[in-house]
């Protein structure tokens, strides 16, 4: 890997005094696992990859469908039916050939979660169901891994960082997952394609800050409505 290539690619962010060469080196050495390569995962993957996170893992067992394309911007119509994880890996590698990308084309379960997550320094949860969210949270608590959390519905999004340097985790905020039949989801209620782009980019932003030891959310939950641009930050 050429030092000149790295300089030319990353110099605009390295110029920031809060980042510099040391911050870029932290990104290069970081290993980040992204759970889900859907609406949130696509922008997360794009921005942490182009920023220079050295090793990125992608977990997703799903296939690309036509209704994904309005918001899952790593994919194109001719890729419908292909694996999200392996397709995202190929696209990300084209965006930044200086990094390493690993694809896990499998469903995250209680049987494989620890094995997959343990190899990474940071976990970003872009999943779309509470079963996976709580599994990821509980595994990160057991393995002492920081977790960047986000969720979306309608025009609203949430963002938090859990289990980082002694901070609280998802169960401290919501001790038990809700009954699935009481939880609305995008397939039934819809979502404007730009919303996961906004929240996913915010999740990527917090991930990069966390890696570089910059100020990040600390026992705080961000509630963001994009319909009327209201922004609330709650301490917990």
N, C-alpha and C positions, 0 to 999 in steps of 0.2 A: 504494500500500500504506500503510495507516494505521499510524502509530507506536503509537497506542492499541491497535489490534488485535494488534500484535506484543507489546506489553507484557502484555496480558491473556493471551495464549496461552502465552508463554514465561516468565512471571515466576517460577514455582516453581523453574526451573533457574537463572535469572539470579541468584536470591537466593544461590546458592552462591558463596562468595568465590573459589573456584577458577575460576568461569566468569564471572560478572558480564556487563556490557554488552559488554566486549571479546571475551569468548568467544562470546557470541551473534552478534556481528558476524562472527566467523570462520566460524561455521556458515552464516550467511546468504550469505557470499561463496564458500563451498566448492562444488565441482562433483565429485560422487561417482558413479562408474559401478558398478552392481551386475550381475555376471555370473550369470544364472540367476534366475528368478522362481519357484522351486520351494520345497521344504521349508525350506531355509536362507534363500533370497531373500525369502520373504514376511515373516518377522519383521524381517529386516534393513531392508527397505524401509519397513515400518510405523514403526519406531523412529527411523530417521534422518530420515524425512519429518516426523514429529510433533515432532521436536526442532528442526526449522527449517533443515535443510541446503537451501541455496537452489536448487541445480540437481541433479537426480537423473536418471541414465540407467539404463535397464533393457534388458538384452540377453537375449532368449530367443526361439527359433524354434518352441517347442513349443506344443501345444494342451492345454487343460484336459481331464483325464480323470477319470472317477468315482473311481478309486482314489487320486487326488491329494488328495481333499477331507478326509481324516482328519488331514492335516498341513499342507496348503497353504491357510492360513486367510484368504487374500485373496479366495478364490473360493467360489461357491455352486453348487448343483446345476444351476440353470437356465443356468449359464455353461459347462457341459460342451461341448466342441467349439470354444470361442472361443480366440483367441490369449491366451497368458499375459501377454505383454509389454503388449499394448494394454489388456487387462482390468485388470492391475495398475496401469497408468498411471491409468486412470479412477478406480479405487478410492482410490489415493494422493492424487489431486487433490481428492477429496471429503474425505479426512482432513485435508488442509492446503491450502487454496486460495491460500495466500501464497507457495507455492514453484512452481518450474518442473519439469515431468517430461517426459522424452523417452523414447520407446519405440523399440527397434531389434528389429523382428520378423524376425530373421535369425540364422543360425548363425554363430558366431564362427569364422573361418578364418584361415589365414595370409595370405589376400588382403585381408581387411578389418579385422583386429585392430588394426593400427597406426592406421589412419584413425579408428576409433571411439574407441579408448583415449586417443589424443593430446589430445582435447578436454577431458579430465577431470583433476582434481588427485589424486584417490585412487581406487583400484580395490578392490572387494570381491568376492572369488571365492566364489560359492555354487554353483558347477557340480558335477556329479555324475560326472565321468569324468576320467581322468588326461590324456587328449589335450588337453582344454580347459585343465586346470590348468597344464600345462607351457607351452602356448601363451600363456596369460595371463601367467604368470611371466616367460617370456622376452621378451615384448613390453614388460612393465613395466620390466625391466632395461634394455632398449634405449632406452626413452623416459624412464627415470629417474622412474618413478611408484611411490609407495608402494603395497604390496599387502597387504590384510587377507585372510588365508587361513583357511578352516575346512573340516572334513570330518566325516562321521558314519558310523557303522556299528553296527547292533545297538543297544546301550545306551551306546556310547562316542563321544566326540567329540574333535577336535583343533582347536587354535587357534594361530595365529602371525601375526606381522607381518614381511613381507619387504621388502627394498630401500628402507628408510627411513633417510635420513641416513647412508648408508654401511653399513647392516646387511646381513647375508647374505640370500641368496634361496633359493628352493625347491631349486635344484640343488646348493647347498652342503650341504643336509640330505639330500636324496635325488637323487644325480647323474642318474639315468635313471629314467623311468617303468617300473613293472613290466609284465610281459606281461599284456595284458588278460584272458587266460584264467585267470590266477592270482589275479585280483582279485575278491573277492566284492562284490556290490552290493545295494542295497535291494530291487530287483525280484526277486531270487532269495533273499535272506536276511531281508528284512523290516525294519521299523523302527517303533518306537513313536512315535506322532505328536508327543508332547511333546518328544522329543529334539532334532529340528531347531529347535523353538521355543527351547529352552534355549541351544543352541550358536549359533543365529542371533542371539539377543539379546546373547550375549557378543561376537559379531563386531560388531554394531552399536555396542555399548558401547565397544569398542576403536577403532572408526572415529571416533566422536564425540570421544574423548579425543585421538586423533591430530590431528584437525582443530584442536582447541583447544590444542594443545601441552601437554597434560597427560601425566604419566608413563604410558607404554604398554609393551607387551612389546618387549624388546630382545634379539634373538638368543636367544629363548626359545620353546620349544614346550610348550603346555599340553596335557596328556592328562587327560581328564575322564571317569570312569566314573560314570554315573548309576544303575547297578544297586546299587552299594555305596557311592556317594558318595566315591570316591577321586579325589584331585586331585594331579597330579604336574606339576611345571614343570621342563623339561630345558633346560640351556644348550647352545647349539651354536655 
